[in-house]
Amino acid sequence: MSPRKQSTPASESTSRRMRSHRKKIWNIALGVFFFALGVIGILIPVMPQLIFFFLSLVFFSRVSPRLRRAVRRFRKRHPKVETAYQKWRKKSREKRLRIIRRAREMGRNIEEKVEEVLHKDSA
């Protein structure tokens, strides 16, 4: 058996920083990609452009605190946008919770079936 590698606090913070840096690069790359699709959407009339610009805004705001603040200010200034955003967040949160509940139920069912099999074998 090989001994487990002990992680030091310094190596953990370094790996955390690297992961954070990778996420930042991915967010920027996705933002640029969706922005380019939005520009292509302007040039090609059948292709939508607003959704791509919105997605690029989302990815860029995950990288830039200044842009994130501007988006928050915009939401506060426009209550209809804020209510739509809150409704969307609530809906996605409920969907996530439903998935978690179903997974827990499946786990319990599997647990019960395993116990039934174990009790049959021991009897």
Secondary structure, DSSP 8 states (H G I E B T S, - for coil): --------HHHHHHHHHHHHHHHHHHHHHHHHHHHHHHHHHHHSTTS--HHHHHHHHHHHHHH-HHHHHHHHHHHHH-HHHHHHHHHHHHHHHHHHHHHHHHHHHHHHHHHHHHHHHHHHHH-
